[in-house]
Amino acid sequence: MWWWEGRIRWDELARALLTFLIGLFAIIWYAWRYVNSRKKPPLLPPGPRGLPLIGSLPFLGSNLHQCLDELARRYGPLMKLQLGTKLCVVISSSSVAKEIYKENDIIFSNHDLPIAARIISYGGSNLVRCPYGPTWRAMRRVFNQDLLSNKNLDVSKDLRQKQIQKMVSELHSNAGNSVNVGEIAFATSLNLLESMLWGDRLKCEAIEGDFQQLVMETIKLLTRPNISDFFPFVAWFDVRGIERRMRKCISRLDKIYEAIIERRMNLDGVDDGKAEDATGGKDFLSILINVMKDDDPKKPITWTNIKALITDIMVGGTSTIATTVEWAMAELIHKPEIKNKVQEELKAVVGAESRVDESHIPRLSYLHAVLKETLRLHAVVPLLVPRVPSQSCVVGGYSIPKGAQVMTNVWAIQRDPAVWDNPLEFGPERFLGNVVLINDFSFFPFGSGRRKCAGLPLVERLLPLIVATLLHMFEWRVPDSEKLDLREKFGVTLTKANPLVAIALPRFHPPWRCTTD
């Protein structure tokens, strides 16, 4: 070949050098091919072997978060479990959580959709269960910009204060008697959310009837494990009756929503966006209706989305707030020296004979530390909402397949002795002036990333207001016939194994007329 023939000694030297380089390149290329052909793709995370067909289901106790923590100590912070036909991956460390929620957040931006959640979310039409995409972004925009903006929350302040007064009046009427603190917190949070959703103008028998019982029933059904979720081939039989009961609940809730929406639509001024509550601000339902009528292409929501969002707020808000209030009160009754510090702070900021106002909340630094410590020690959603990767992904050196269910044991992460001093002790002082832990995924009780709890601004308003009022207005003690324990009961929310029953003794009379009207 013309380009290979050598005519002088330099050409022969160049030819020899080129021949050597080609041969060396060929050897390196074949060696690279050989090494790569022997490389294996990343393996699945380690985990217990399990039994054929049913996997590890028989070996998991009732308190799933504790069982998963024990298994993680044996198999590591990234662990796989076969639960029936479902492959689950469990995260139990802040470093792995960071890879999920920060470095690969988009891949893990879809939530799992079990049967009960699919029904109550109207087929994934709410904010929690909606697949990540344009519809979810539109609802998130409505939730953040229209519903839970600081301006809109501020104008509904008087409605919240009225419900707090109602709670105090009822406790005064039962002074000296045993009360179920969890039930008080649940009823109060439900009333608070109702007042913000549709104000005081909508009163009908449907709402006043069995609405609270329906909300409680749906929460209970969501917490129950469903065999059909682990074995889809038996879903048609609905072995535990969860699907049938949930459809019945959502059907009754749907009728209530329809009645509420119809009454709201019939009120003067709704069509031109002027429906206002007693405070002069629009309630959530009016805002949602007007957003839908505006036909904004950036906020394309439907009637189904509106009803699903209402369910989001009622079910998610009441269970989260009530559970945290009960745990906080239990810990404070158990540790009277900490309770006294909170009450001293309230006395200094609020005043001995004054009621707690929302304007006081930002100045109650020790109360905020107490609530953070409560959420650390008793993570309200211990496994968060499970994520489902949209594509296979390598995390921590292991492969997480597309479609796997990824559970984050935030309960275990927030009790990690490698991060927290005396992790099982209730010590609010650890949160005074400490913001580093929140940034390194050692403390994230409401999740993180794009799918972080959207209702957090609402929780941050209501939770400290309820707890501060309970502690400022009343002295609390456990009846002699009751024993205070801090055992847990696993569910979608981490409740007490035994309800907190306590006696509320007024510290002073409220500065308003006691009435439950």
C-alpha positions as CSV (number, residue, x, y, z in Angstrom):
1,M,0.0,0.0,0.0
2,W,1.3,3.4,-0.9
3,W,1.1,4.8,2.6
4,W,3.0,1.8,4.1
5,E,6.0,1.5,1.8
6,G,9.3,2.8,3.2
7,R,11.8,4.6,1.0
8,I,14.3,5.8,3.5
9,R,15.6,4.7,6.8
10,W,13.4,7.3,8.6
11,D,10.3,5.9,6.9
12,E,11.3,2.4,8.0
13,L,11.7,3.6,11.6
14,A,8.3,5.3,11.5
15,R,6.7,2.1,10.1
16,A,8.2,0.1,12.9
17,L,7.0,2.5,15.5
18,L,3.6,2.6,14.0
19,T,3.4,-1.2,13.9
20,F,4.4,-1.3,17.6
21,L,1.8,1.3,18.6
22,I,-0.9,-0.5,16.7
23,G,0.0,-3.8,18.3
24,L,0.1,-2.2,21.8
25,F,-3.2,-0.5,21.2
26,A,-4.7,-3.9,20.1
27,I,-3.4,-5.6,23.3
28,I,-4.8,-2.8,25.5
29,W,-8.1,-2.8,23.7
30,Y,-8.5,-6.6,24.0
31,A,-7.4,-6.5,27.7
32,W,-10.0,-3.7,28.3
33,R,-12.7,-5.8,26.6
34,Y,-11.7,-8.8,28.6
35,V,-11.8,-7.0,31.9
36,N,-15.1,-5.3,31.2
37,S,-16.6,-8.6,30.0
38,R,-15.9,-10.1,33.4
39,K,-17.3,-7.1,35.3
40,K,-20.7,-7.8,36.9
41,P,-23.4,-5.1,37.1
42,P,-24.1,-3.7,40.5
43,L,-25.8,-6.3,42.7
44,L,-29.0,-5.7,44.7
45,P,-28.5,-4.7,48.3
46,P,-28.1,-7.4,50.9
47,G,-31.0,-8.6,52.9
48,P,-32.7,-11.7,54.5
49,R,-33.3,-14.5,52.1
50,G,-37.0,-15.0,52.9
51,L,-39.3,-17.9,51.9
52,P,-40.5,-18.8,48.5
53,L,-43.5,-16.7,47.3
54,I,-44.1,-14.9,50.6
55,G,-40.6,-13.6,51.2
56,S,-39.9,-12.0,54.6
57,L,-43.6,-11.3,55.5
58,P,-43.9,-13.9,58.2
59,F,-40.8,-12.6,60.0
60,L,-41.9,-9.0,60.5
61,G,-43.5,-8.0,63.7
62,S,-46.3,-5.5,64.3
63,N,-43.9,-2.6,64.9
64,L,-42.4,-2.6,61.4
65,H,-40.1,0.4,61.9
66,Q,-38.4,-1.4,64.8
67,C,-38.1,-4.7,63.0
68,L,-36.5,-3.0,60.0
69,D,-34.0,-1.2,62.3
70,E,-32.9,-4.5,63.8
71,L,-32.5,-6.1,60.3
72,A,-30.5,-3.0,59.2
73,R,-28.0,-3.6,62.0
74,R,-27.3,-7.0,60.5
75,Y,-27.5,-6.3,56.7
76,G,-26.5,-2.6,56.5
77,P,-28.2,0.8,56.0
78,L,-29.2,-0.2,52.4
79,M,-31.2,-3.4,52.6
80,K,-33.6,-5.3,50.4
81,L,-36.7,-7.3,51.5
82,Q,-39.0,-9.4,49.4
83,L,-42.5,-8.9,50.6
84,G,-44.7,-11.2,48.6
85,T,-44.3,-10.1,45.0
86,K,-43.0,-6.7,46.0
87,L,-39.3,-5.9,46.2
88,C,-38.7,-3.4,48.9
89,V,-35.5,-1.4,49.6
90,V,-35.0,0.1,53.1
91,I,-32.9,3.1,53.8
92,S,-31.6,3.5,57.4
93,S,-28.7,6.0,57.3
94,S,-28.4,9.7,56.6
95,S,-25.7,9.2,53.9
96,V,-27.8,6.9,51.8
97,A,-30.9,9.1,52.3
98,K,-28.9,12.0,50.9
99,E,-28.2,10.0,47.7
100,I,-32.0,9.3,47.4
101,Y,-33.4,12.7,48.3
102,K,-30.7,15.0,47.0
103,E,-28.5,13.4,44.4
104,N,-31.2,11.3,42.7
105,D,-34.3,13.2,43.7
106,I,-35.9,13.3,40.3
107,I,-35.6,9.5,39.8
108,F,-37.2,8.9,43.2
109,S,-39.9,11.6,42.8
110,N,-42.8,9.1,42.5
111,H,-44.7,7.8,45.5
112,D,-46.0,4.2,46.0
113,L,-49.7,3.8,45.3
114,P,-51.3,1.0,47.4
115,I,-54.9,0.1,46.9
116,A,-56.3,2.1,49.8
117,A,-54.3,5.2,48.9
118,R,-55.4,4.9,45.3
119,I,-59.0,4.9,46.2
120,I,-58.8,7.8,48.7
121,S,-56.7,9.8,46.3
122,Y,-59.2,9.4,43.5
123,G,-56.8,7.4,41.5
124,G,-53.7,9.4,42.3
125,S,-55.4,12.8,41.8
126,N,-54.2,14.4,45.1
127,L,-50.8,16.0,45.8
128,V,-49.4,13.1,47.8
129,R,-50.0,10.3,45.4
130,C,-50.0,12.1,42.0
131,P,-47.2,10.9,39.7
132,Y,-44.4,13.4,39.3
133,G,-45.1,15.5,36.3
134,P,-47.1,18.5,35.0
135,T,-50.3,17.7,36.9
136,W,-48.4,17.4,40.2
137,R,-46.4,20.6,39.6
138,A,-49.7,22.4,38.9
139,M,-51.3,21.2,42.1
140,R,-48.1,22.0,44.1
141,R,-48.2,25.5,42.7
142,V,-51.8,25.9,43.7
143,F,-51.1,24.5,47.2
144,N,-48.1,26.7,47.8
145,Q,-49.0,30.0,46.1
146,D,-52.8,30.1,46.5
147,L,-53.7,28.0,49.6
148,L,-50.8,28.1,52.0
149,S,-49.3,31.5,51.2
150,N,-48.4,33.5,54.3
151,K,-50.9,36.1,53.3
152,N,-53.8,33.7,53.0
153,L,-52.9,31.9,56.3
154,D,-52.7,35.3,58.0
155,V,-56.2,36.3,57.1
156,S,-57.7,33.1,58.5
157,K,-56.0,33.7,61.9
158,D,-59.3,34.7,63.6
159,L,-61.0,31.4,62.5
160,R,-58.2,29.4,64.1
161,Q,-58.3,31.4,67.3
162,K,-62.0,30.7,67.5
163,Q,-61.4,27.0,67.4
164,I,-58.7,27.2,70.0
165,Q,-61.1,29.1,72.3
166,K,-63.6,26.3,71.8
167,M,-61.0,23.7,72.8
168,V,-60.1,25.6,75.9
169,S,-63.7,26.1,76.9
170,E,-64.4,22.4,76.5
171,L,-61.4,21.5,78.7
172,H,-62.6,24.0,81.3
173,S,-66.0,22.4,81.4
174,N,-64.2,19.0,82.0
175,A,-61.7,20.4,84.5
176,G,-60.6,17.8,87.0
177,N,-61.9,14.9,84.9
178,S,-59.9,12.5,82.8
179,V,-59.7,13.4,79.1
180,N,-58.2,11.6,76.1
181,V,-55.6,14.0,74.9
182,G,-55.3,12.4,71.5
183,E,-59.0,12.8,70.9
184,I,-59.0,16.4,72.0
185,A,-56.1,17.1,69.6
186,F,-57.8,15.3,66.8
187,A,-61.1,17.1,67.2
188,T,-59.3,20.4,67.5
189,S,-57.1,19.9,64.4
190,L,-60.1,18.7,62.4
191,N,-62.1,21.8,63.5
192,L,-59.2,24.1,62.6
193,L,-58.8,22.6,59.2
194,E,-62.5,22.6,58.5
195,S,-62.7,26.3,59.4
196,M,-59.9,27.1,57.0
197,L,-61.3,24.9,54.2
198,W,-64.8,26.3,54.1
199,G,-65.0,28.9,56.9
200,D,-68.0,29.5,59.2
201,R,-70.5,30.1,56.4
202,L,-71.0,26.5,55.4
203,K,-73.0,24.6,58.1
204,C,-75.0,21.6,57.0
205,E,-76.1,18.3,58.5
206,A,-73.7,16.3,56.3
207,I,-70.7,18.1,57.8
208,E,-71.9,18.1,61.3
209,G,-73.0,14.4,61.1
210,D,-70.4,11.7,60.5
211,F,-67.6,13.6,58.9
212,Q,-65.2,13.2,61.8
213,Q,-65.9,9.4,62.0
214,L,-65.3,9.1,58.2
215,V,-62.0,10.8,58.5
216,M,-61.0,8.6,61.4
217,E,-62.1,5.5,59.5
218,T,-60.1,6.3,56.4
219,I,-57.0,6.9,58.5
220,K,-57.4,3.5,60.2
221,L,-57.8,1.8,56.8
222,L,-54.7,3.5,55.4
223,T,-52.7,2.1,58.4
224,R,-53.8,-1.5,57.9
225,P,-51.5,-3.7,55.8
226,N,-53.4,-5.1,52.8
227,I,-52.6,-8.6,51.5
228,S,-53.7,-7.5,48.0
229,D,-50.8,-5.0,47.9
230,F,-48.3,-7.8,48.3
231,F,-50.1,-10.4,46.2
232,P,-51.9,-8.6,43.3
233,F,-53.2,-11.8,41.9
234,V,-55.5,-12.1,44.9
235,A,-56.6,-8.5,44.8
236,W,-59.9,-9.4,43.2
237,F,-60.9,-11.3,46.4
238,D,-60.2,-8.3,48.7
239,V,-59.3,-10.7,51.5
240,R,-59.3,-8.2,54.3
241,G,-62.1,-6.1,52.9
242,I,-60.0,-3.0,52.9
243,E,-60.8,-2.0,49.4
244,R,-64.6,-2.4,49.9
245,R,-64.6,-0.4,53.1
246,M,-62.4,2.3,51.7
247,R,-64.7,2.7,48.6
248,K,-67.6,3.0,51.0
249,C,-65.8,5.7,53.0
250,I,-64.8,7.7,50.0
251,S,-68.3,7.4,48.5
252,R,-69.7,9.0,51.6
253,L,-67.0,11.6,51.8
254,D,-67.6,12.4,48.1
255,K,-71.3,13.1,48.8
256,I,-70.3,15.5,51.6
257,Y,-67.8,17.2,49.4
258,E,-70.5,17.6,46.7
259,A,-72.9,19.0,49.2
260,I,-70.3,21.5,50.5
261,I,-69.2,22.5,47.0
262,E,-72.8,23.0,45.9
263,R,-73.6,25.2,48.9
264,R,-70.4,27.2,48.3
265,M,-71.3,27.6,44.6
266,N,-74.8,28.9,45.6
267,L,-73.4,31.5,47.9
268,D,-73.5,35.0,46.5
269,G,-70.2,36.2,45.1
270,V,-68.5,32.9,44.4
271,D,-68.7,33.2,40.6
272,D,-66.9,36.6,40.6
273,G,-64.3,35.5,43.3
274,K,-65.7,37.5,46.2
275,A,-66.8,34.7,48.6
276,E,-65.2,35.6,51.9
277,D,-65.4,34.2,55.4
278,A,-65.9,36.2,58.6
279,T,-62.3,37.4,58.7
280,G,-62.5,39.1,55.2
281,G,-60.3,36.4,53.6
282,K,-61.2,33.7,51.2
283,D,-61.5,30.1,52.5
284,F,-59.6,27.3,50.8
285,L,-62.6,26.0,48.9
286,S,-63.4,29.4,47.4
287,I,-59.8,29.7,46.3
288,L,-59.8,26.2,44.7
289,I,-63.1,26.9,42.9
290,N,-61.8,30.2,41.5
291,V,-58.5,28.7,40.4
292,M,-60.3,26.1,38.5
293,K,-62.7,28.7,36.9
294,D,-59.8,30.9,35.9
295,D,-58.7,28.3,33.4
296,D,-55.0,29.1,34.0
297,P,-52.9,26.7,31.8
298,K,-50.3,26.7,34.5
299,K,-52.9,25.5,37.1
300,P,-55.1,23.0,35.3
301,I,-57.0,21.5,38.2
302,T,-60.4,19.7,38.0
303,W,-63.3,19.0,40.4
304,T,-61.6,15.6,41.1
305,N,-58.3,17.3,42.0
306,I,-60.2,19.7,44.4
307,K,-61.9,16.8,46.2
308,A,-58.6,14.9,46.4
309,L,-56.8,18.0,47.8
310,I,-59.5,18.4,50.5
311,T,-58.9,14.8,51.5
312,D,-55.2,15.4,51.5
313,I,-55.6,18.2,54.0
314,M,-58.1,16.6,56.2
315,V,-56.6,13.1,56.4
316,G,-52.9,14.1,56.4
317,G,-53.3,17.2,58.5
318,T,-55.4,15.8,61.3
319,S,-53.4,12.6,61.8
320,T,-50.1,14.4,61.7
321,I,-51.0,17.2,64.1
322,A,-53.0,15.1,66.6
323,T,-50.3,12.4,66.8
324,T,-47.6,14.9,67.4
325,V,-49.6,16.8,70.0
326,E,-50.2,13.6,72.0
327,W,-46.6,12.6,71.9
328,A,-45.4,16.0,73.0
329,M,-47.8,16.1,75.9
330,A,-46.9,12.6,77.0
331,E,-43.2,13.5,77.0
332,L,-43.8,16.7,78.9
333,I,-45.9,15.0,81.5
334,H,-43.2,12.4,81.8
335,K,-40.5,15.0,82.2
336,P,-42.1,17.8,84.4
337,E,-38.8,19.7,84.6
338,I,-39.0,20.3,80.8
339,K,-42.7,21.1,81.0
340,N,-41.9,23.7,83.6
341,K,-39.4,25.4,81.3
342,V,-41.9,25.6,78.5
343,Q,-44.5,27.1,80.9
344,E,-41.9,29.6,82.2
345,E,-41.2,30.7,78.6
346,L,-44.9,31.0,77.9
347,K,-45.3,33.2,81.0
348,A,-42.5,35.4,79.9
349,V,-43.6,35.8,76.3
350,V,-47.4,35.5,76.5
351,G,-48.2,36.8,80.0
352,A,-49.7,35.0,83.0
353,E,-53.3,35.9,82.3
354,S,-53.2,36.2,78.5
355,R,-54.1,33.8,75.8
356,V,-51.6,32.4,73.3
357,D,-51.7,34.3,70.0
358,E,-50.0,33.3,66.8
359,S,-47.8,36.4,67.0
360,H,-46.2,34.8,70.1
361,I,-45.2,31.6,68.4
362,P,-41.9,32.8,66.7
363,R,-40.6,33.9,70.1
364,L,-41.1,30.6,71.8
365,S,-37.7,29.1,71.0
366,Y,-37.8,26.4,73.7
367,L,-41.3,25.2,72.7
368,H,-40.0,24.9,69.1
369,A,-37.1,22.8,70.4
370,V,-39.5,20.6,72.3
371,L,-41.6,20.0,69.2
372,K,-38.5,19.2,67.1
373,E,-37.3,16.7,69.7
374,T,-40.8,15.2,69.7
375,L,-40.6,14.7,66.0
376,R,-37.1,13.4,66.2
377,L,-37.9,10.8,68.8
378,H,-41.4,9.9,67.6
379,A,-41.2,10.4,63.8
380,V,-44.9,11.1,62.9
381,V,-44.5,9.0,59.7
382,P,-41.8,6.6,60.6
383,L,-41.1,5.2,57.1
384,L,-42.2,8.4,55.3
385,V,-44.2,7.8,52.1
386,P,-42.4,5.1,50.1
387,R,-40.8,6.2,46.9
388,V,-40.7,4.3,43.6
389,P,-37.8,5.0,41.2
390,S,-38.8,5.8,37.6
391,Q,-35.6,4.1,36.3
392,S,-33.0,1.7,37.7
393,C,-30.4,3.5,39.8
394,V,-27.2,2.8,41.6
395,V,-27.2,4.0,45.2
396,G,-24.5,3.2,47.7
397,G,-22.9,0.9,45.2
398,Y,-26.0,-1.2,44.9
399,S,-28.7,-1.4,42.2
400,I,-32.2,-0.3,43.0
401,P,-34.5,-1.6,40.2
402,K,-37.1,0.5,38.5
403,G,-40.5,0.0,40.2
404,A,-39.1,-1.1,43.6
405,Q,-40.6,0.3,46.8
406,V,-38.1,2.4,48.6
407,M,-38.9,2.9,52.3
408,T,-36.9,5.4,54.4
409,N,-36.7,4.5,58.1
410,V,-36.5,8.0,59.3
411,W,-37.4,6.8,62.8
412,A,-34.1,4.8,62.9
413,I,-32.1,7.6,61.2
414,Q,-33.2,10.2,63.8
415,R,-32.2,7.8,66.6
416,D,-28.8,6.9,65.1
417,P,-26.2,6.8,68.0
418,A,-23.5,7.7,65.6
419,V,-25.1,11.1,65.1
420,W,-27.1,11.8,68.2
421,D,-25.8,11.9,71.8
422,N,-28.1,9.8,74.1
423,P,-30.5,9.3,71.2
424,L,-33.2,7.6,73.3
425,E,-33.4,10.5,75.7
426,F,-35.9,13.3,75.3
427,G,-33.6,16.4,75.3
428,P,-35.0,19.5,73.6
429,E,-31.7,21.4,74.3
430,R,-30.0,19.6,71.4
431,F,-32.1,21.7,69.0
432,L,-31.4,25.1,70.5
433,G,-29.4,26.9,67.9
434,N,-28.6,23.7,66.0
435,V,-29.3,23.8,62.2
436,V,-26.5,21.6,60.9
437,L,-28.3,18.3,61.5
438,I,-31.3,19.3,59.4
439,N,-29.0,19.9,56.4
440,D,-27.2,16.5,56.5
441,F,-30.3,14.3,56.5
442,S,-30.1,13.3,60.2
443,F,-33.4,15.1,60.9
444,F,-36.2,15.2,58.3
445,P,-39.5,14.0,59.8
446,F,-41.5,15.5,56.9
447,G,-39.4,14.2,54.1
448,S,-37.1,16.1,51.7
449,G,-36.7,17.0,48.1
450,R,-39.5,17.7,45.6
451,R,-42.0,15.5,47.4
452,K,-41.4,16.9,50.8
453,C,-44.6,17.4,52.8
454,A,-46.5,20.2,51.1
455,G,-48.6,20.9,54.2
456,L,-45.6,21.8,56.4
457,P,-46.5,25.6,56.5
458,L,-49.9,24.6,57.9
459,V,-48.4,22.2,60.5
460,E,-46.0,24.9,61.6
461,R,-48.9,27.2,62.3
462,L,-51.3,24.8,64.0
463,L,-49.0,22.4,66.0
464,P,-47.2,25.0,68.2
465,L,-50.5,26.9,68.7
466,I,-52.3,23.9,70.1
467,V,-49.4,22.7,72.3
468,A,-48.7,26.2,73.6
469,T,-52.3,26.7,74.5
470,L,-52.7,23.4,76.3
471,L,-49.6,24.1,78.4
472,H,-50.2,27.7,79.1
473,M,-53.9,27.4,80.1
474,F,-53.7,24.1,82.0
475,E,-51.7,22.0,84.4
476,W,-51.6,18.3,83.4
477,R,-51.2,15.1,85.4
478,V,-52.0,11.5,84.9
479,P,-54.8,10.0,87.0
480,D,-53.8,7.7,89.8
481,S,-55.6,4.9,88.1
482,E,-53.6,5.3,84.8
483,K,-50.0,4.5,84.1
484,L,-48.1,6.7,81.7
485,D,-46.1,4.7,79.1
486,L,-44.3,5.7,75.9
487,R,-44.7,2.5,73.9
488,E,-45.3,2.9,70.2
489,K,-47.8,1.5,67.7
490,F,-46.8,1.4,64.1
491,G,-49.0,2.7,61.3
492,V,-48.9,5.3,58.6
493,T,-48.5,7.6,61.6
494,L,-46.7,6.5,64.7
495,T,-49.2,6.6,67.5
496,K,-49.0,5.7,71.2
497,A,-49.7,2.1,72.0
498,N,-52.1,3.3,74.7
499,P,-53.9,6.6,74.4
500,L,-52.7,9.4,76.7
501,V,-55.4,10.0,79.4
502,A,-54.7,13.0,81.6
503,I,-56.4,15.5,83.9
504,A,-56.4,19.1,82.9
505,L,-56.5,21.6,85.8
506,P,-57.0,25.3,84.8
507,R,-54.0,27.6,85.6
508,F,-56.3,30.6,85.3
509,H,-59.6,31.5,83.6
510,P,-59.5,32.3,79.9
511,P,-59.8,36.0,78.9
512,W,-62.9,35.2,76.9
513,R,-66.4,34.0,77.7
514,C,-66.4,30.2,78.0
515,T,-68.7,28.9,75.4
516,T,-68.8,26.1,72.9
517,D,-71.0,27.9,70.4
